Amino acid sequence: MRIMVINPNTSESMTEHIRTELTKIKRGDTELNVVCAEKGPLTIESSYDRSLAVPELLKLVQKANKEKYDGVIINGFGDPGLESAREISDILIMGIEETVLHIASMLGAQFSILTPVRNLIPNKYQEVRHYKLEQWLASVRTTAMAVTEVDADPDKAKSRVMEAAKLAVEEDGAEVVIMGCAAMLGYAAEVSQSLGVTVLDPTATTLKITEGMIDAGIVHSKRGLFAFPPEKEYK
């Protein structure tokens, strides 16, 4: 099977990190193409950034359809352009936040999300409500680091992640912790072992779910919500 993983920002170093970590866990028969946008924000840390990232992301989704990929993973926590991508696609489109939130709700009574920057905390609450999973949300905790800093200084990031996760478990009652940033890929196992709770990496989790869904022949419905947009002239 062929899966395109789209990093919706323009960071080459983050894209390479994603490629390295996913190569370790992909199935032997899975061909991964991990790509990033050529234009747009270096990182996505606001609703404005997210909006700027969507046009280039949709071009990559169209490319994946033309080149007959089996599925696409939008690898941005916040799922930028997810619904629009499904509208223009015949192949499976997965968002890492939507996927991991639903999986987390199956694995414990409450989950907490770790997000790098403080101003994104309200966004995470909004996104959980959007997916109608607020009854499972214990808290949103921040590592108080810019996404570029998380990518550039993994040792500091791991320390901050561990601190925030410990507070989520001990003070907020979280039974499941979600690494709410693609730059945190690869931290989950260490945090889980240290705290004795389930820790989910959205990127890794979504890759394995996507492989299974492609095997099962599952794709989003094209009737109603994700129907193709009406044909018209665009300027």
N, C-alpha and C positions, 0 to 999 in steps of 0.2 A: 504494500500500500504506500501511497505517496501523500505526505502531509506537509503543508506549508505553515510555518509558525511565523507570525508577523509581530515583530516588535514595533509598536506604533510610534515610537520616538526615533530620533536619528542617531542615537548613541551606538557607535560601532563596538565599543568595549563591552557594553551591556549585551549587545547582540551576540558577541563572541562568548560571553559568559553563559548565556542561555543555550547556545549551540553546544558548548562543552558539557554542560550538566545534563542536557536531554540526551545527548549521544550515549551517556553512561547507562541510561535506563530504557531506551527505546527497544522495541522488539527487533530481532535480527532481520525480519523481512520488511521493516518500516524504513522508507526513504524519507529523511527529514530535510527540508530546505528552510533554514532559519534566516529570515531577512528583516531588514528595517527600512523605514521610509527614507527616501532621498531628500525630502523637504519637510519642514515642520519643526516642532520644538525638540530640543535636545533631551528633555525629560518632560513627563506629564505630571504636573503638580497643582493643577487648577482646572476648573471647568473651561476656561479660555484655552489653555494648552490642549485640552481634550478636543475641543472644537476644531482647532487648527490642524490636529493630527488626522482627522477623519477623511478629508479628500484624498490624500496620498494612500491611506489605508485601503480605501475603496478601489483604487486603481490596482493595488496588489491582489485584492479579492477577485477582481475581474480577470487578472492575469492567471490566477490559480484555476479559475473556471475554464479559460481558453486552453490551458495546458493540461487539462484533464486530471488535476489532483483529486484525491478522494476526500480530502477535508482540509479545513483551515482552522487554525487556532489564533485568535486575537489575543496576544500576550501582553495586555495592559490591564492591571487591576483597576476596575471602573468600567471595563467593557466598552471602550470608545467605538462608536459606529456599529455596534453589534446588530441592532435591528435593521439598519440600512443595509448592512452586508448580507443579511439573510434575504432581504427583498431582491437583491440582484444576483443571487446565487442559486444554482441547482445542486451544489455540493454542500456537505455538512459544514456549518460554521459554528465554532464553539468559542465562548468567552470564558476566560479563566475565573472571573469573579462569580458569575452566575453558577458555573459548575461547582466551584469549591464551597459556596454557601449552601447549596443543596446537599452536597455530600456531608458537610459539617453538621447539618441539622439531623442527619441520620445516625451520628456517631456519639452523641452526648446530649445532655439536657440543655446545655448552654454553650455557646461559642463566643470567643473574643477575637477581634481583628486587630492586628498590629499594622499601623500605617506610619510611614517615615516622617511626614511633616504635619505639624499641628493643625494647620488650616484645612486639612482634608478630613478631619474628624467629623464635621457635620455632613460632608458628602457621603461618608461611609454609612451613617445612620439613614440618610435618604435612600441610598442604594439598597440597603437591606429591606427597607419598607417597600421599595419598588418590587422586589422579589417576594414580598409578603412572608418574610421570615423573621420579622422583628421579635416574635415570641421566643425565639431561640438566642437572641443577642444579649450577651452579658455585658459587653463593653467594647469600646474602641480605645485602644492605647497607642501612644505615639513613641517612637524612638527619638524624636526631635532631631532628625538629620535630613539634610537635603538628599534627594535621590542620587545625585552625582557623588555625594560624600559616601553614601552606602556602597556605591559601585567602586569607589576609589580606595576605601579603607575598610575591607571586610572584617578585620579584627575588631576595630572599634564598633562596627555595625553589629557583629555577633554579640558583643558585650551589652550593647544597648537593647538588642532584641531579647536577650536573656533576662535583663532587668524588667523590661515591659511585660514580658510573658509571665514572669513570676508574680508580678502585681495582679495581672489578669486572673491568674489561678487562685492566688491566696486572698485577694481582696474582693474580686468580682465574682468568684465562683465559677469561672470558666472550666469546662471539662474538655473542650477542644479549642486549640489556638490556631488561627489562620495567619500565615505570613502575607500581609496585604501589600506586597510590592514585588514585582518581578526581579528586582535587584537582590532580594533576599533568598533567591533560589539556592538550595543546597544547605540551608541552615536547619531544616526541620528535624532531622534525625537527632542531632546533638541536643536541641532544645527539648525534644520529647523525652530523651533518655534522662536528662537532668531533672526535669520537672515531673515526670511520671504521668503525663497526659498525652493525648493524641494531638500531634501538631501537623498541620496540612500545608504543603507547598502548592499553591494554586496551579503553577505551571506544570509541575510533575504530575499532579493529580489529573489535570485536564488532558495531558497527553495520553495517560493510560485509559481514561474513560473514552477518549476519541478513538483510540485503536479498537476498543471493544465495540463501539457503536458502528464504526465502519465495517467491522467483521459481520455485525448483525444486519447490515443494510439499512440502518436507520438514518433518516435525514429529516430536517424540519419540513413541515407541511407548507405547500405553496397555495393553499386555499385560505383566504382571509388575511390574517395578520402579516404573513410574510409573502403575499402574492407579489408578482413582479409589478413594478410601477407602470402606470399607463404610458404608452409611447407618446412622446412629444418632443418638440424642438427645445434644446437647451443652448443658451448663449453664454 
